[in-house]
Amino acid sequence: MQLAGLPHGDGDDGESEWVTARLSYGFVRESRQLLAFTDGVEVCSPPEVRAELVAAAASVTDLYQ
């Protein structure tokens, strides 16, 4: 994972609870490490990464049900 950049001023106002970060991965599957943040992170795009995280979370849910 590589930090691709933070938008200027995002989260600097002392009132925002969220900061937008742009991350870069070599492979979609590498994005699974974001699951360690549970509901503290939201992936907005690309759709392939969102789908990967949905599939990974579903497999964990299936395992423990």
mmCIF file of the N, C-alpha and C atoms, coordinates in Angstrom:
data_MODEL
# 
_entry.id   MODEL 
# 
loop_
_atom_site.group_PDB 
_atom_site.id 
_atom_site.type_symbol 
_atom_site.label_atom_id 
_atom_site.label_alt_id 
_atom_site.label_comp_id 
_atom_site.label_asym_id 
_atom_site.label_entity_id 
_atom_site.label_seq_id 
_atom_site.pdbx_PDB_ins_code 
_atom_site.Cartn_x 
_atom_site.Cartn_y 
_atom_site.Cartn_z 
_atom_site.occupancy 
_atom_site.B_iso_or_equiv 
_atom_site.pdbx_formal_charge 
_atom_site.auth_seq_id 
_atom_site.auth_comp_id 
_atom_site.auth_asym_id 
_atom_site.auth_atom_id 
_atom_site.pdbx_PDB_model_num 
ATOM 1   N N  . MET A 1 1  ? 0.850   -1.171  0.000  1.00 0.00 ? 1  MET A N  1 
ATOM 2   C CA . MET A 1 1  ? 0.000   0.000   0.000  1.00 0.00 ? 1  MET A CA 1 
ATOM 3   C C  . MET A 1 1  ? 0.891   1.228   0.000  1.00 0.00 ? 1  MET A C  1 
ATOM 4   N N  . GLN A 1 2  ? 0.446   2.221   -0.723 1.00 0.00 ? 2  GLN A N  1 
ATOM 5   C CA . GLN A 1 2  ? 1.171   3.470   -0.802 1.00 0.00 ? 2  GLN A CA 1 
ATOM 6   C C  . GLN A 1 2  ? 0.180   4.617   -0.643 1.00 0.00 ? 2  GLN A C  1 
ATOM 7   N N  . LEU A 1 3  ? 0.514   5.570   0.227  1.00 0.00 ? 3  LEU A N  1 
ATOM 8   C CA . LEU A 1 3  ? -0.329  6.744   0.385  1.00 0.00 ? 3  LEU A CA 1 
ATOM 9   C C  . LEU A 1 3  ? -0.135  7.621   -0.839 1.00 0.00 ? 3  LEU A C  1 
ATOM 10  N N  . ALA A 1 4  ? -1.217  7.821   -1.588 1.00 0.00 ? 4  ALA A N  1 
ATOM 11  C CA . ALA A 1 4  ? -1.137  8.599   -2.817 1.00 0.00 ? 4  ALA A CA 1 
ATOM 12  C C  . ALA A 1 4  ? -1.377  10.083  -2.573 1.00 0.00 ? 4  ALA A C  1 
ATOM 13  N N  . GLY A 1 5  ? -1.943  10.440  -1.411 1.00 0.00 ? 5  GLY A N  1 
ATOM 14  C CA . GLY A 1 5  ? -2.109  11.846  -1.084 1.00 0.00 ? 5  GLY A CA 1 
ATOM 15  C C  . GLY A 1 5  ? -3.342  12.132  -0.265 1.00 0.00 ? 5  GLY A C  1 
ATOM 16  N N  . LEU A 1 6  ? -3.293  13.217  0.473  1.00 0.00 ? 6  LEU A N  1 
ATOM 17  C CA . LEU A 1 6  ? -4.431  13.710  1.241  1.00 0.00 ? 6  LEU A CA 1 
ATOM 18  C C  . LEU A 1 6  ? -4.880  15.026  0.640  1.00 0.00 ? 6  LEU A C  1 
ATOM 19  N N  . PRO A 1 7  ? -6.177  15.210  0.449  1.00 0.00 ? 7  PRO A N  1 
ATOM 20  C CA . PRO A 1 7  ? -6.648  16.499  -0.041 1.00 0.00 ? 7  PRO A CA 1 
ATOM 21  C C  . PRO A 1 7  ? -6.311  17.601  0.964  1.00 0.00 ? 7  PRO A C  1 
ATOM 22  N N  . HIS A 1 8  ? -5.887  18.730  0.487  1.00 0.00 ? 8  HIS A N  1 
ATOM 23  C CA . HIS A 1 8  ? -5.527  19.853  1.350  1.00 0.00 ? 8  HIS A CA 1 
ATOM 24  C C  . HIS A 1 8  ? -6.722  20.299  2.178  1.00 0.00 ? 8  HIS A C  1 
ATOM 25  N N  . GLY A 1 9  ? -6.507  20.435  3.471  1.00 0.00 ? 9  GLY A N  1 
ATOM 26  C CA . GLY A 1 9  ? -7.534  20.962  4.358  1.00 0.00 ? 9  GLY A CA 1 
ATOM 27  C C  . GLY A 1 9  ? -8.525  19.942  4.871  1.00 0.00 ? 9  GLY A C  1 
ATOM 28  N N  . ASP A 1 10 ? -8.545  18.745  4.336  1.00 0.00 ? 10 ASP A N  1 
ATOM 29  C CA . ASP A 1 10 ? -9.510  17.738  4.780  1.00 0.00 ? 10 ASP A CA 1 
ATOM 30  C C  . ASP A 1 10 ? -9.188  17.306  6.207  1.00 0.00 ? 10 ASP A C  1 
ATOM 31  N N  . GLY A 1 11 ? -10.117 17.521  7.120  1.00 0.00 ? 11 GLY A N  1 
ATOM 32  C CA . GLY A 1 11 ? -9.934  17.130  8.508  1.00 0.00 ? 11 GLY A CA 1 
ATOM 33  C C  . GLY A 1 11 ? -9.170  18.147  9.337  1.00 0.00 ? 11 GLY A C  1 
ATOM 34  N N  . ASP A 1 12 ? -8.726  19.240  8.733  1.00 0.00 ? 12 ASP A N  1 
ATOM 35  C CA . ASP A 1 12 ? -7.938  20.242  9.443  1.00 0.00 ? 12 ASP A CA 1 
ATOM 36  C C  . ASP A 1 12 ? -8.793  21.240  10.225 1.00 0.00 ? 12 ASP A C  1 
ATOM 37  N N  . ASP A 1 13 ? -10.092 21.196  10.051 1.00 0.00 ? 13 ASP A N  1 
ATOM 38  C CA . ASP A 1 13 ? -10.943 22.197  10.684 1.00 0.00 ? 13 ASP A CA 1 
ATOM 39  C C  . ASP A 1 13 ? -11.249 21.886  12.145 1.00 0.00 ? 13 ASP A C  1 
ATOM 40  N N  . GLY A 1 14 ? -10.822 20.746  12.640 1.00 0.00 ? 14 GLY A N  1 
ATOM 41  C CA . GLY A 1 14 ? -11.068 20.368  14.025 1.00 0.00 ? 14 GLY A CA 1 
ATOM 42  C C  . GLY A 1 14 ? -12.469 19.871  14.279 1.00 0.00 ? 14 GLY A C  1 
ATOM 43  N N  . GLU A 1 15 ? -13.338 19.904  13.282 1.00 0.00 ? 15 GLU A N  1 
ATOM 44  C CA . GLU A 1 15 ? -14.723 19.473  13.440 1.00 0.00 ? 15 GLU A CA 1 
ATOM 45  C C  . GLU A 1 15 ? -15.016 18.180  12.703 1.00 0.00 ? 15 GLU A C  1 
ATOM 46  N N  . SER A 1 16 ? -14.286 17.907  11.647 1.00 0.00 ? 16 SER A N  1 
ATOM 47  C CA . SER A 1 16 ? -14.533 16.708  10.849 1.00 0.00 ? 16 SER A CA 1 
ATOM 48  C C  . SER A 1 16 ? -14.064 15.460  11.580 1.00 0.00 ? 16 SER A C  1 
ATOM 49  N N  . GLU A 1 17 ? -14.850 14.413  11.475 1.00 0.00 ? 17 GLU A N  1 
ATOM 50  C CA . GLU A 1 17 ? -14.455 13.136  12.042 1.00 0.00 ? 17 GLU A CA 1 
ATOM 51  C C  . GLU A 1 17 ? -13.808 12.249  10.992 1.00 0.00 ? 17 GLU A C  1 
ATOM 52  N N  . TRP A 1 18 ? -13.939 12.614  9.721  1.00 0.00 ? 18 TRP A N  1 
ATOM 53  C CA . TRP A 1 18 ? -13.432 11.806  8.626  1.00 0.00 ? 18 TRP A CA 1 
ATOM 54  C C  . TRP A 1 18 ? -12.369 12.567  7.852  1.00 0.00 ? 18 TRP A C  1 
ATOM 55  N N  . VAL A 1 19 ? -11.408 11.843  7.371  1.00 0.00 ? 19 VAL A N  1 
ATOM 56  C CA . VAL A 1 19 ? -10.381 12.385  6.487  1.00 0.00 ? 19 VAL A CA 1 
ATOM 57  C C  . VAL A 1 19 ? -10.374 11.520  5.239  1.00 0.00 ? 19 VAL A C  1 
ATOM 58  N N  . THR A 1 20 ? -10.322 12.144  4.096  1.00 0.00 ? 20 THR A N  1 
ATOM 59  C CA . THR A 1 20 ? -10.259 11.409  2.841  1.00 0.00 ? 20 THR A CA 1 
ATOM 60  C C  . THR A 1 20 ? -8.800  11.171  2.480  1.00 0.00 ? 20 THR A C  1 
ATOM 61  N N  . ALA A 1 21 ? -8.447  9.912   2.290  1.00 0.00 ? 21 ALA A N  1 
ATOM 62  C CA . ALA A 1 21 ? -7.079  9.555   1.901  1.00 0.00 ? 21 ALA A CA 1 
ATOM 63  C C  . ALA A 1 21 ? -7.133  8.763   0.610  1.00 0.00 ? 21 ALA A C  1 
ATOM 64  N N  . ARG A 1 22 ? -6.158  8.974   -0.240 1.00 0.00 ? 22 ARG A N  1 
ATOM 65  C CA . ARG A 1 22 ? -6.056  8.213   -1.488 1.00 0.00 ? 22 ARG A CA 1 
ATOM 66  C C  . ARG A 1 22 ? -4.920  7.217   -1.308 1.00 0.00 ? 22 ARG A C  1 
ATOM 67  N N  . LEU A 1 23 ? -5.272  5.939   -1.450 1.00 0.00 ? 23 LEU A N  1 
ATOM 68  C CA . LEU A 1 23 ? -4.297  4.862   -1.303 1.00 0.00 ? 23 LEU A CA 1 
ATOM 69  C C  . LEU A 1 23 ? -4.112  4.167   -2.640 1.00 0.00 ? 23 LEU A C  1 
ATOM 70  N N  . SER A 1 24 ? -2.950  3.624   -2.830 1.00 0.00 ? 24 SER A N  1 
ATOM 71  C CA . SER A 1 24 ? -2.653  2.914   -4.068 1.00 0.00 ? 24 SER A CA 1 
ATOM 72  C C  . SER A 1 24 ? -2.163  1.505   -3.730 1.00 0.00 ? 24 SER A C  1 
ATOM 73  N N  . TYR A 1 25 ? -2.756  0.519   -4.376 1.00 0.00 ? 25 TYR A N  1 
ATOM 74  C CA . TYR A 1 25 ? -2.378  -0.877  -4.192 1.00 0.00 ? 25 TYR A CA 1 
ATOM 75  C C  . TYR A 1 25 ? -1.914  -1.452  -5.518 1.00 0.00 ? 25 TYR A C  1 
ATOM 76  N N  . GLY A 1 26 ? -0.980  -2.374  -5.459 1.00 0.00 ? 26 GLY A N  1 
ATOM 77  C CA . GLY A 1 26 ? -0.514  -3.042  -6.669 1.00 0.00 ? 26 GLY A CA 1 
ATOM 78  C C  . GLY A 1 26 ? -1.522  -4.055  -7.186 1.00 0.00 ? 26 GLY A C  1 
ATOM 79  N N  . PHE A 1 27 ? -2.254  -4.682  -6.262 1.00 0.00 ? 27 PHE A N  1 
ATOM 80  C CA . PHE A 1 27 ? -3.234  -5.706  -6.601 1.00 0.00 ? 27 PHE A CA 1 
ATOM 81  C C  . PHE A 1 27 ? -4.488  -5.478  -5.772 1.00 0.00 ? 27 PHE A C  1 
ATOM 82  N N  . VAL A 1 28 ? -5.645  -5.735  -6.354 1.00 0.00 ? 28 VAL A N  1 
ATOM 83  C CA . VAL A 1 28 ? -6.923  -5.536  -5.661 1.00 0.00 ? 28 VAL A CA 1 
ATOM 84  C C  . VAL A 1 28 ? -6.957  -6.325  -4.358 1.00 0.00 ? 28 VAL A C  1 
ATOM 85  N N  . ARG A 1 29 ? -6.465  -7.550  -4.373 1.00 0.00 ? 29 ARG A N  1 
ATOM 86  C CA . ARG A 1 29 ? -6.513  -8.415  -3.185 1.00 0.00 ? 29 ARG A CA 1 
ATOM 87  C C  . ARG A 1 29 ? -5.774  -7.800  -1.988 1.00 0.00 ? 29 ARG A C  1 
ATOM 88  N N  . GLU A 1 30 ? -4.772  -6.975  -2.242 1.00 0.00 ? 30 GLU A N  1 
ATOM 89  C CA . GLU A 1 30 ? -4.027  -6.330  -1.160 1.00 0.00 ? 30 GLU A CA 1 
ATOM 90  C C  . GLU A 1 30 ? -4.913  -5.405  -0.323 1.00 0.00 ? 30 GLU A C  1 
ATOM 91  N N  . SER A 1 31 ? -5.996  -4.954  -0.887 1.00 0.00 ? 31 SER A N  1 
ATOM 92  C CA . SER A 1 31 ? -6.884  -4.038  -0.164 1.00 0.00 ? 31 SER A CA 1 
ATOM 93  C C  . SER A 1 31 ? -7.561  -4.712  1.026  1.00 0.00 ? 31 SER A C  1 
ATOM 94  N N  . ARG A 1 32 ? -7.509  -6.022  1.111  1.00 0.00 ? 32 ARG A N  1 
ATOM 95  C CA . ARG A 1 32 ? -8.126  -6.735  2.234  1.00 0.00 ? 32 ARG A CA 1 
ATOM 96  C C  . ARG A 1 32 ? -7.567  -6.292  3.578  1.00 0.00 ? 32 ARG A C  1 
ATOM 97  N N  . GLN A 1 33 ? -6.360  -5.763  3.590  1.00 0.00 ? 33 GLN A N  1 
ATOM 98  C CA . GLN A 1 33 ? -5.786  -5.309  4.857  1.00 0.00 ? 33 GLN A CA 1 
ATOM 99  C C  . GLN A 1 33 ? -6.599  -4.161  5.457  1.00 0.00 ? 33 GLN A C  1 
ATOM 100 N N  . LEU A 1 34 ? -7.406  -3.487  4.661  1.00 0.00 ? 34 LEU A N  1 
ATOM 101 C CA . LEU A 1 34 ? -8.258  -2.416  5.176  1.00 0.00 ? 34 LEU A CA 1 
ATOM 102 C C  . LEU A 1 34 ? -9.341  -2.953  6.109  1.00 0.00 ? 34 LEU A C  1 
ATOM 103 N N  . LEU A 1 35 ? -9.646  -4.237  6.020  1.00 0.00 ? 35 LEU A N  1 
ATOM 104 C CA . LEU A 1 35 ? -10.655 -4.826  6.904  1.00 0.00 ? 35 LEU A CA 1 
ATOM 105 C C  . LEU A 1 35 ? -10.232 -4.767  8.366  1.00 0.00 ? 35 LEU A C  1 
ATOM 106 N N  . ALA A 1 36 ? -8.954  -4.593  8.625  1.00 0.00 ? 36 ALA A N  1 
ATOM 107 C CA . ALA A 1 36 ? -8.476  -4.464  10.001 1.00 0.00 ? 36 ALA A CA 1 
ATOM 108 C C  . ALA A 1 36 ? -9.044  -3.215  10.675 1.00 0.00 ? 36 ALA A C  1 
ATOM 109 N N  . PHE A 1 37 ? -9.469  -2.244  9.876  1.00 0.00 ? 37 PHE A N  1 
ATOM 110 C CA . PHE A 1 37 ? -10.047 -1.018  10.418 1.00 0.00 ? 37 PHE A CA 1 
ATOM 111 C C  . PHE A 1 37 ? -11.550 -1.145  10.655 1.00 0.00 ? 37 PHE A C  1 
ATOM 112 N N  . THR A 1 38 ? -12.097 -2.323  10.416 1.00 0.00 ? 38 THR A N  1 
ATOM 113 C CA . THR A 1 38 ? -13.527 -2.635  10.558 1.00 0.00 ? 38 THR A CA 1 
ATOM 114 C C  . THR A 1 38 ? -14.379 -1.531  9.944  1.00 0.00 ? 38 THR A C  1 
ATOM 115 N N  . ASP A 1 39 ? -15.277 -0.921  10.735 1.00 0.00 ? 39 ASP A N  1 
ATOM 116 C CA . ASP A 1 39 ? -16.151 0.114   10.179 1.00 0.00 ? 39 ASP A CA 1 
ATOM 117 C C  . ASP A 1 39 ? -15.554 1.519   10.328 1.00 0.00 ? 39 ASP A C  1 
ATOM 118 N N  . GLY A 1 40 ? -14.266 1.584   10.620 1.00 0.00 ? 40 GLY A N  1 
ATOM 119 C CA . GLY A 1 40 ? -13.583 2.867   10.742 1.00 0.00 ? 40 GLY A CA 1 
ATOM 120 C C  . GLY A 1 40 ? -13.034 3.387   9.435  1.00 0.00 ? 40 GLY A C  1 
ATOM 121 N N  . VAL A 1 41 ? -13.258 2.637   8.359  1.00 0.00 ? 41 VAL A N  1 
ATOM 122 C CA . VAL A 1 41 ? -12.787 3.059   7.037  1.00 0.00 ? 41 VAL A CA 1 
ATOM 123 C C  . VAL A 1 41 ? -13.872 2.714   6.017  1.00 0.00 ? 41 VAL A C  1 
ATOM 124 N N  . GLU A 1 42 ? -14.035 3.561   5.033  1.00 0.00 ? 42 GLU A N  1 
ATOM 125 C CA . GLU A 1 42 ? -14.963 3.287   3.941  1.00 0.00 ? 42 GLU A CA 1 
ATOM 126 C C  . GLU A 1 42 ? -14.229 3.461   2.618  1.00 0.00 ? 42 GLU A C  1 
ATOM 127 N N  . VAL A 1 43 ? -14.311 2.450   1.786  1.00 0.00 ? 43 VAL A N  1 
ATOM 128 C CA . VAL A 1 43 ? -13.727 2.529   0.448  1.00 0.00 ? 43 VAL A CA 1 
ATOM 129 C C  . VAL A 1 43 ? -14.807 3.048   -0.486 1.00 0.00 ? 43 VAL A C  1 
ATOM 130 N N  . CYS A 1 44 ? -14.523 4.161   -1.127 1.00 0.00 ? 44 CYS A N  1 
ATOM 131 C CA . CYS A 1 44 ? -15.499 4.781   -2.035 1.00 0.00 ? 44 CYS A CA 1 
ATOM 132 C C  . CYS A 1 44 ? -15.309 4.310   -3.472 1.00 0.00 ? 44 CYS A C  1 
ATOM 133 N N  . SER A 1 45 ? -14.106 4.025   -3.857 1.00 0.00 ? 45 SER A N  1 
ATOM 134 C CA . SER A 1 45 ? -13.819 3.554   -5.200 1.00 0.00 ? 45 SER A CA 1 
ATOM 135 C C  . SER A 1 45 ? -12.426 2.960   -5.214 1.00 0.00 ? 45 SER A C  1 
ATOM 136 N N  . PRO A 1 46 ? -12.123 2.148   -6.170 1.00 0.00 ? 46 PRO A N  1 
ATOM 137 C CA . PRO A 1 46 ? -12.939 1.717   -7.298 1.00 0.00 ? 46 PRO A CA 1 
ATOM 138 C C  . PRO A 1 46 ? -13.877 0.575   -6.900 1.00 0.00 ? 46 PRO A C  1 
ATOM 139 N N  . PRO A 1 47 ? -14.872 0.312   -7.727 1.00 0.00 ? 47 PRO A N  1 
ATOM 140 C CA . PRO A 1 47 ? -15.849 -0.741  -7.424 1.00 0.00 ? 47 PRO A CA 1 
ATOM 141 C C  . PRO A 1 47 ? -15.209 -2.116  -7.227 1.00 0.00 ? 47 PRO A C  1 
ATOM 142 N N  . GLU A 1 48 ? -14.107 -2.389  -7.910 1.00 0.00 ? 48 GLU A N  1 
ATOM 143 C CA . GLU A 1 48 ? -13.447 -3.694  -7.771 1.00 0.00 ? 48 GLU A CA 1 
ATOM 144 C C  . GLU A 1 48 ? -12.926 -3.895  -6.351 1.00 0.00 ? 48 GLU A C  1 
ATOM 145 N N  . VAL A 1 49 ? -12.448 -2.835  -5.737 1.00 0.00 ? 49 VAL A N  1 
ATOM 146 C CA . VAL A 1 49 ? -11.952 -2.954  -4.362 1.00 0.00 ? 49 VAL A CA 1 
ATOM 147 C C  . VAL A 1 49 ? -13.120 -3.108  -3.398 1.00 0.00 ? 49 VAL A C  1 
ATOM 148 N N  . ARG A 1 50 ? -14.179 -2.362  -3.614 1.00 0.00 ? 50 ARG A N  1 
ATOM 149 C CA . ARG A 1 50 ? -15.365 -2.531  -2.765 1.00 0.00 ? 50 ARG A CA 1 
ATOM 150 C C  . ARG A 1 50 ? -15.879 -3.967  -2.846 1.00 0.00 ? 50 ARG A C  1 
ATOM 151 N N  . ALA A 1 51 ? -15.931 -4.527  -4.058 1.00 0.00 ? 51 ALA A N  1 
ATOM 152 C CA . ALA A 1 51 ? -16.398 -5.909  -4.241 1.00 0.00 ? 51 ALA A CA 1 
ATOM 153 C C  . ALA A 1 51 ? -15.466 -6.900  -3.543 1.00 0.00 ? 51 ALA A C  1 
ATOM 154 N N  . GLU A 1 52 ? -14.177 -6.661  -3.599 1.00 0.00 ? 52 GLU A N  1 
ATOM 155 C CA . GLU A 1 52 ? -13.209 -7.532  -2.926 1.00 0.00 ? 52 GLU A CA 1 
ATOM 156 C C  . GLU A 1 52 ? -13.429 -7.536  -1.416 1.00 0.00 ? 52 GLU A C  1 
ATOM 157 N N  . LEU A 1 53 ? -13.679 -6.364  -0.861 1.00 0.00 ? 53 LEU A N  1 
ATOM 158 C CA . LEU A 1 53 ? -13.908 -6.273  0.580  1.00 0.00 ? 53 LEU A CA 1 
ATOM 159 C C  . LEU A 1 53 ? -15.239 -6.895  0.981  1.00 0.00 ? 53 LEU A C  1 
ATOM 160 N N  . VAL A 1 54 ? -16.244 -6.744  0.146  1.00 0.00 ? 54 VAL A N  1 
ATOM 161 C CA . VAL A 1 54 ? -17.535 -7.398  0.406  1.00 0.00 ? 54 VAL A CA 1 
ATOM 162 C C  . VAL A 1 54 ? -17.355 -8.916  0.433  1.00 0.00 ? 54 VAL A C  1 
ATOM 163 N N  . ALA A 1 55 ? -16.641 -9.443  -0.539 1.00 0.00 ? 55 ALA A N  1 
ATOM 164 C CA . ALA A 1 55 ? -16.417 -10.895 -0.610 1.00 0.00 ? 55 ALA A CA 1 
ATOM 165 C C  . ALA A 1 55 ? -15.619 -11.391 0.591  1.00 0.00 ? 55 ALA A C  1 
ATOM 166 N N  . ALA A 1 56 ? -14.595 -10.648 0.974  1.00 0.00 ? 56 ALA A N  1 
ATOM 167 C CA . ALA A 1 56 ? -13.769 -11.061 2.119  1.00 0.00 ? 56 ALA A CA 1 
ATOM 168 C C  . ALA A 1 56 ? -14.574 -11.022 3.415  1.00 0.00 ? 56 ALA A C  1 
ATOM 169 N N  . ALA A 1 57 ? -15.349 -9.973  3.613  1.00 0.00 ? 57 ALA A N  1 
ATOM 170 C CA . ALA A 1 57 ? -16.164 -9.857  4.823  1.00 0.00 ? 57 ALA A CA 1 
ATOM 171 C C  . ALA A 1 57 ? -17.223 -10.957 4.862  1.00 0.00 ? 57 ALA A C  1 
ATOM 172 N N  . ALA A 1 58 ? -17.810 -11.276 3.730  1.00 0.00 ? 58 ALA A N  1 
ATOM 173 C CA . ALA A 1 58 ? -18.818 -12.337 3.668  1.00 0.00 ? 58 ALA A CA 1 
ATOM 174 C C  . ALA A 1 58 ? -18.216 -13.693 4.015  1.00 0.00 ? 58 ALA A C  1 
ATOM 175 N N  . SER A 1 59 ? -16.988 -13.940 3.567  1.00 0.00 ? 59 SER A N  1 
ATOM 176 C CA . SER A 1 59 ? -16.372 -15.231 3.875  1.00 0.00 ? 59 SER A CA 1 
ATOM 177 C C  . SER A 1 59 ? -16.079 -15.363 5.371  1.00 0.00 ? 59 SER A C  1 
ATOM 178 N N  . VAL A 1 60 ? -15.711 -14.272 6.012  1.00 0.00 ? 60 VAL A N  1 
ATOM 179 C CA . VAL A 1 60 ? -15.480 -14.301 7.458  1.00 0.00 ? 60 VAL A CA 1 
ATOM 180 C C  . VAL A 1 60 ? -16.813 -14.499 8.189  1.00 0.00 ? 60 VAL A C  1 
ATOM 181 N N  . THR A 1 61 ? -17.844 -13.802 7.733  1.00 0.00 ? 61 THR A N  1 
ATOM 182 C CA . THR A 1 61 ? -19.170 -13.952 8.345  1.00 0.00 ? 61 THR A CA 1 
ATOM 183 C C  . THR A 1 61 ? -19.657 -15.385 8.215  1.00 0.00 ? 61 THR A C  1 
ATOM 184 N N  . ASP A 1 62 ? -19.502 -15.991 7.042  1.00 0.00 ? 62 ASP A N  1 
ATOM 185 C CA . ASP A 1 62 ? -19.918 -17.380 6.834  1.00 0.00 ? 62 ASP A CA 1 
ATOM 186 C C  . ASP A 1 62 ? -19.165 -18.336 7.764  1.00 0.00 ? 62 ASP A C  1 
ATOM 187 N N  . LEU A 1 63 ? -17.904 -18.063 7.982  1.00 0.00 ? 63 LEU A N  1 
ATOM 188 C CA . LEU A 1 63 ? -17.074 -18.928 8.825  1.00 0.00 ? 63 LEU A CA 1 
ATOM 189 C C  . LEU A 1 63 ? -17.573 -18.948 10.263 1.00 0.00 ? 63 LEU A C  1 
ATOM 190 N N  . TYR A 1 64 ? -18.024 -17.810 10.763 1.00 0.00 ? 64 TYR A N  1 
ATOM 191 C CA . TYR A 1 64 ? -18.384 -17.709 12.167 1.00 0.00 ? 64 TYR A CA 1 
ATOM 192 C C  . TYR A 1 64 ? -19.877 -17.804 12.450 1.00 0.00 ? 64 TYR A C  1 
ATOM 193 N N  . GLN A 1 65 ? -20.676 -18.115 11.447 1.00 0.00 ? 65 GLN A N  1 
ATOM 194 C CA . GLN A 1 65 ? -22.112 -18.291 11.694 1.00 0.00 ? 65 GLN A CA 1 
ATOM 195 C C  . GLN A 1 65 ? -22.445 -19.734 11.911 1.00 0.00 ? 65 GLN A C  1 
# 
